[in-house]
Amino acid sequence: MEFQAMIEEKRRKFFPVRLAGGASGTGYCVDEATFREAVTDIYASVFPERDAYPYRPKSAHLVKEYAHGHVERLLIENAEGKVVGWLKGRMEDANTFYLGTSGMLPEYRAQRIAAVVYARFLEYLDDLGYERVTSQHHPHNRSAMILQLKYGFTFEGMSLDERWGPMVKMVHFFDGDRRAEFERRFGFEQYPKGPSEAAV
């Protein structure tokens, strides 16, 4: 089975995502044009005073080549079918999926639909065969980092980028051996690993 056909088959298995009772919202995959139109409509309400697409590549050839990689675009709707959030990412390398952007309208951030869609999306990436998922956040974006910590992400590093400023990189491992190796290479035995070992 070709890769794209396999992707489509697994998408049908995992999406759309609906909450129990079917009345609170849904998450579903869309193409790039649909995604951009929907996100542009609500972006200013999610991130006031920021351009939805501030840095556009200058080379059409590079854009075309970049498009060959695996890309996922999810829109999240409320019960009335209004788009209230999104999630988008792409293959970073043969082992890694990069979660590039996500957002929810402020009035929907406390609702469960975003968490349910996020959890299902991670299950989907695991089922596709990815071994790790990465993301980057501004150090002040505490809510995004706290959400990811709840789903087993850990801090991997930090970068400085002229487009986005300082960025904290996070990583989630589907593969237990990868997490063990990460902890072996970067762990410090003097720090507690769980509540039972909390420092006094």
Secondary structure, 3 states (H helix, E strand, C coil): CCHHHHHHHHHHHHCCEECCCCCCCEEEECCHHHHHHHHHHHHHHHCCCCCCCCCCCCCHHHHHHHCCCCEEEEEEECCCCCEEEEEEEEECCCCEEEEEEEEECHHHCCCCHHHHHHHHHHHHHHHHCCCEEEEEECCCCHHHHHHHHHCCCEEEEEEEECCCEEEEEEEEECCHHHHHHHHHHHCCCCCCCCHHHCCC
